[in-house]
Amino acid sequence: NLALIIEGGFVGEDDAAELIFRAYPVHERKLEVMEIKSNEGMTMLLWAAAHGRDAACEWLVKNGANLLATNKKGRL
């Protein structure tokens, strides 16, 4: 699960998140995975930012996460 990998901080150059992204061809569904929201309306990027996971935020943005995603309260 990519969300658990992000949560665990495995986003370095040869870490799990990168290996998963390299293993699968790029297609529109890959980006959809990054925008799945939790019960609180948090995408992986929103969660990483809220928890001070700078490296995860950088990795997510580099790989196409939506910078304008909002949570259930409409916050970026």
C-alpha positions in Angstrom: 0.0 0.0 0.0 1.6 3.2 -1.1 0.0 5.3 1.7 1.7 3.1 4.3 5.0 3.4 2.5 4.6 7.2 2.5 3.6 7.2 6.1 6.6 5.1 7.0 8.9 7.6 5.3 10.2 5.2 2.7 10.6 7.8 -0.1 14.3 7.9 -0.8 15.9 7.4 -4.2 15.9 3.6 -3.8 13.3 3.2 -1.1 10.0 1.3 -1.5 7.9 4.2 -2.9 10.4 4.8 -5.7 10.7 1.1 -6.5 6.9 0.7 -6.8 6.7 3.7 -9.1 9.5 2.4 -11.3 8.0 -1.1 -11.5 4.7 0.0 -13.1 4.3 1.9 -16.4 3.0 5.5 -16.0 -0.7 5.8 -16.7 -3.6 7.9 -15.4 -4.5 5.4 -12.6 -1.1 5.8 -11.0 -1.8 9.5 -10.3 -5.4 8.6 -9.1 -3.8 6.5 -6.3 -2.1 9.6 -4.9 -5.4 11.4 -4.6 -7.3 8.8 -2.7 -8.6 10.4 0.5 -8.8 9.1 4.0 -11.9 9.3 6.2 -10.8 12.7 7.2 -10.5 13.8 3.5 -6.7 13.7 3.6 -4.6 12.8 0.5 -1.2 11.4 1.0 0.3 14.8 0.4 -2.0 16.5 2.9 -1.2 13.8 5.5 2.5 14.1 4.9 2.4 17.9 5.2 0.3 17.8 8.3 2.8 15.4 10.0 6.0 17.3 8.9 7.2 14.6 6.5 9.2 17.0 4.2 10.9 14.2 2.2 7.5 12.5 1.6 6.0 15.8 0.5 8.8 16.4 -1.9 8.6 12.9 -3.3 4.8 13.1 -3.8 5.0 16.5 -5.5 7.8 15.3 -7.8 5.6 12.3 -8.8 2.5 14.3 -9.6 0.5 14.8 -6.3 -2.1 17.5 -6.6 -0.9 20.6 -4.7 -4.4 22.0 -4.7 -6.1 19.0 -3.0 -8.3 20.0 0.0 -9.5 18.0 3.0 -13.1 17.8 4.1 -12.9 21.3 5.7 -11.7 22.8 2.4 -8.1 23.4 3.6 -5.1 22.9 1.4 
